[in-house]
């Protein structure tokens, strides 16, 4: 979340940037400042009363020692009043602080200066891409029909076992999934990312730390008895490794990668645009996460974008990179690039990765800081993450774009991982 000092010291700038993100309740900024003023007043009143009481406590002993009993008793009465006042001031401080924090978490991150103005995906900006032409055979099929034809992907069985949005991969389909996971992890490790195998459930503090709570609570699967949440992405547990941690500046950047299944309720997702693997409730994804020095976080973002682009190129997929406009960005992001690949049989672009810089927004929630050498002062770090990559739509595009009359060709880069070159 934004720090209170950022809001106090840059009120007009904060409001201007929030407009870019189409945040409607701008009056909350002045309410936050007013509550912070009230909190500071309560804190000062409590401190002043405590200081007076400390002086009186020393004076009472001296008065008794010098036989000035009446004056000593009068001072004692005053300390009793001060104790009650301090109790009231502290209570007021806690009440105001609670209201203040409830409002602070409702304010999204400020968009970076380069974020395009806009409200919908149509306002996003194309950064670059390639122009691979896909030549489909006559009678080409979408991936859901290919799965049935070659018996490697079963949506009906998933519905039987669990419900809609939980596909079952079989045989070469399952091996293709495993091959992609291993390929992505290997590529990330070569780029300096340390592999993590985190839990698939997190507690409330972890959900809050990366901004899933309270903003996306309805989109997460909740285990109510234990109050755990199934992770929507490995970003949540991996970034929370650094919650309540003070790093040395020499440790930055911290680069981690993780493969996990991911779980998203995706409430309200229906229709042809979410058919097959285009939108599912459980899916596999490999994530990259960086904890970076604020001076270098945008260089780190470009590095991550280039890294993901290199992986997509090796898969021989038509792709494009999109810079998201203010209205299409996530609550926590300062700048996001989306990767889309073209699924030829559907004739649709499918999002397969988002690479984002959150600046200090998550770090403030996480209390994630670092110290420069020889400096006692701590500074909020910057956090970044990206899909590297999400499997369902990558698989959809690979299957559709590589179908031939003889079967589905496996991209050359994956053949050493799958052990086969065709699905037929």
N, C-alpha and C positions, 0 to 999 in steps of 0.2 A: 504494500500500500504506500501511498505518498506520505512523506514525513510531514509533521505539522509545521516544521520550519519552512519547508518548500511552499506550503500553502500560504503561510503568513507573510513570507518575504516576497512572494511572487504572485499575489492574488490575481491581478489582471492577466498575467501570462498564463496562469493555470486555467482560468476561465476561457481564454482564447483557444488554448490547445484542446480543452475538453469539447469545445464546439466542433472541432475537426473530427472528434470521435463520436459526434452526435449524441453526447450526453445531455439529457434533457433537464435534469433537476439542478441547474446551475446555482440556485439559491442556497443549496446545501453548503457551498463554500463559505458564504458569510455566516451561516449558522455554525459551522465548524470553528471559524475564527472567534465568534462570540462565546462559544462554549469553552474554547481554550483560554480566553480572557477570564472567564468565570473560574476556571480551574486554577489559573495562576493567582487570582485574587484569594481563593480559598487556601492555597498553599502558602501564600505570603502571610495571611492572617494567622494560620496555624504556626508558622515559623516565628512570627513576631510574639505571639502569645507564649510559645515555648521559651523564647529568649528571655522574656520578662519573668517567667516562672523560674528559670534557672538563676536569675539574679536574686529574686526574692528568697529562694531556697537557701542561698548562701547568707543572705541578710538576716533570715529568721534565726539561724544559729548564733550569729553575732549579737542580736538583740537579746536573746535569752541569756547569753553569757554576761552581758552588761546589765542584767536586771530589768530590762525594758520589756516586761512581760506583756503589757497591754498592746504595745506596738507590734510585738512578735505575733500575738494572736490575731491582730488586725491583718498582718501580712499573710498569715496562714489562711484566713478567710478569703483573701484575694487569690491565693493559689488555688483554692477550691473552685472559685469562679473560673479561673483560667483553665483548669482541667476540663471543666464542662464545655468551655468555649472551644478548646482544642478538639474535643470529641466531636462537636458539631461541625467545626471546620473540616476535619478529616472525613466525616460522613458526607459532607457536601462535596468534597474533592472526589470521593469515590463515585458518588452518584453522577457528577458531571463527567468524570472520566469514562464511565460506562457508556453514557449517551454519546460522547465524543467518538469513542472507538467504534460504536455501532454505525456512525455516519462515515467514518474514515474508510471502513471496508466496503462501503457502497460506491466509493469514487474510483473509477477505473484509472489505469496508468495513462500518463500523458503520451501522445504519439510523437515520434521523432519528427524533426523539422522536414525531413524528406518524404513523409507520408502524404500520399495524394489526398486531396479533398474529394469526398464522395460518400454515398450512403449504401450502395448496393454493389454486388460483384461486377456489374456492368461498368462501374467506375474504377475498377482496378486497372493497373498499368502493366502492359507487357514489357518485360525486361529483355529477354532473349529466348531463343529456342533453336531447334534444328528443323530441317525440312525433309526428314526421311519419308519416302513414299512407300505405302504398304499396298502390295498387290494381292488382293484376296482372290481365292479360287471361286468359281461359280458355285452358288449355293452356300456361301460362307455363313457360319452360324455364330451367334453370340455365345459367350463362355458358358452360360447355364445349360445350353443345349449341347455344347461340346462335352461338358461333364457327364451328361447322360449318355451321349453317343459312345464315349470311350470308357465309361464306368469308373471315373476317378473323382467325381464330385457329386454329392447327393444332398440336395436341399430338402427333399421330402423326408429322408431318414432323420435329418437334423430336427425337423419339425416334430417327428414322432418322439424322438428322445428328449427334446427340450421345448422347442417352439420355433416360430419363424425367426430367422436371423441367426441361426446357429448351424452353419453348414458342416457336413462331414466330408473330409477328404479321405480317399481310399487309394491303395496301391501307389501308382506313379504320381498321383495327385499329392499324396502325403509326402512322398519323397521330394517332390518339387518344392513343397513348403519348407522342408528341412534343409534342402540345398540352398534356397534363398536366404534363410536365416544364417547359415554358416558362411555363405558368401558375404553377406552384409557385415557380420561380425569381424570376419577376417579383414575386410577392407577398412573398417573402422580402427582395428588394432594397428594396421600398417600406418594409419594416420596419427597414431599416438594416443588413442583412446584406451583406457583400462577397462576391461570387461567386469561388469557387476552382475550378479544374479540375485535380485532383490525379492522381498516378499510380494505376493500378489494382492495382499490386503494391507490397508494403512489405517492408522487411527485418525481421529478428528484433527489433531494438531498438524499432522502431515498434509491433510486435505486443505487446511487453512493456509499452511505455509506457502504452497504454490498457487493458491488462488482458486482451487476447485470449490472450496467452501468459503462463504455461503453462496457464491455466484452460480455454481453448476450442480447444486445438491440434487435436484430432480433428475439429472442425467446420469447419476451414479447408482450402482447397485449397493444397497445398504444392508449389512448384517446387523439387525437391530439388537439382538440379545447381547452381543459383544461390542456393539457400536463401532464396527469396522466397515470400511468401504472397499469394494473391489476396485482395483486401479483402472482408470481410463487410459493410462499411458505410463510407461516406465519413468517418465519425467518426475512423477510425484515422489516415489520412494528414493530415486537416485539423487534428486536435488535436496531432499530432506536429510540425506546423509550429513549435510553441512548445517543443519538447523542448530542454533545456539553454539556455533563454532567461531572462534577467532583464528584466522589463518595468518601466517607470515606472508608478506608480499612476495617473497622468493618462491613460494609454493604455487603461485598463480602462473598460468592458468591450470585449473584442475579439469582434466578431460576424462569423462567416463562414457561407456556405452553399455547398453543392456538389451537383451532380448526378453520379452515377456508376452504372454497373452494379455489382451486388453479387453475391458468390458464397458460397454456404453449402452444405456437404455435407449437412446435415440428416440425418445417419445415423440409421436406425431409424424414419424417418417414413413410415408406410404407412397405408392405410385410407381410408374415405370422407371423414373430416374433413380430409384433405390432398389431395383430388381437385382437378383443374384448376389454377386460379391460387391456390388456398388455401395451397399449400406448393410452392415451386419452388427449384431450385438456382441459377438466375441470374435476377436481377430488377433493375429500375430503381428508384432511390430518390433523393429529394432530402433532404439533411440540413441541419440548422442546428446550429451549434456556438458556444458562448460561453465565453470566459475572463473570469471575473468576480472582483471583490473579495469576499473572504469575508463582509464586512458586508452585501453586496447580492445574494448569489447566490440566496437564496430569493425575493427580489423578481424577479430575472431568470427564475427557474423559472416563477413565475406568469405573467410576461409571455410566455414561450414557450408555455405551455399555452393562454393566451388567443389567441395568434397562430395556433396550429394549429387551434384551435376555429373561428376566423373563416374559415379556408380550407375546412374541412369544411362549414360552414354555406353557403358560396357554391356548393358542389357539390350542395346540396339533398339531402343524405344524412341518413337517420336515424343518430344517433350517441349514444354514451354515453362518459363519462370515468370511468375506474376508478383508484382509488388502490391500488397493489399492497401486499399483506401481506408480512411479513418473509420467509416461506418461498417466495414467488413472485417475489422480486426478483432481479436479476442480482447476480453476485459483486461488482461494482465500485460499484454504485449505493447512495446514501444515501436517496434518495426517488425513486420513479418513478410517473408517471401514464401509463396506457395509454388510447389512443383505440380504440374499436371502432365499426364501421359495420355496419348490418344489410343482409344480402343476402337479399332477400325470397323469391326462388325456392328457395333452399336452406333458408330459415327459420333462418339462423344469424347470430350476431354474429361479425365478423371483425376481428382486431386490425390496425390500419393505422399506428399510431404509438406509440412509447414516448418520453416526455420525462423526462429524468432529471437530477438533480444528483448529482455524484460528490464534492462538496466537495473536499478536498485529496488524495483517494486516488490519482487518476491523476496529479495534479501532483507528488506525492512521487516516483512512478516516473519521471516525465518530467524531474524537477528543474526544474520551471516555477515561477518565483518573481517577485516584484515588490518594488519599493522605494517607500516614501513619500518625498515631496519632502524633501530635507535629511537623510534618515535613511540610515545605512550598512547597517542591518540589512535582511536580505531575509526575505520571508514567502511561504509557499506560496499560490498562487492557487487558486481553485475552478474546476472545469471542468463544463460542462453540454452536453448534446446532445439532439436530438430529430429524429424523422422528420417531414419536412414536404413531402411525405409519401412513404410506400412505395406503389408503383404497383399491384402485382398484385391485392391485395384491394380497393383503391379501384376498380380497373377492374371486378373481379367484381361489386361492389355496384352500380356505375353501370350496367353492362349489364343486370343482372337487374331492377333497380328501375325502369328506364326503358323496358322493352320494351312495345311496343304492337302491335296487329294489323298496322300499316303498317311496322313496323321498330323500331329502338332510337333513342329521342330523346336527343340530345346536350344536356346542361345548358346553359342560356343563357350562363353565364359562360365556357364553353369554345368557343362557336361561332366567335368571332373568331379563335381559335387553330387550330381544325380546318378552317375554311372550309366546313363543311357542318353541317346540323342533324339529320340522320338517318343511321343506318347501316341500309341495306336492300339 
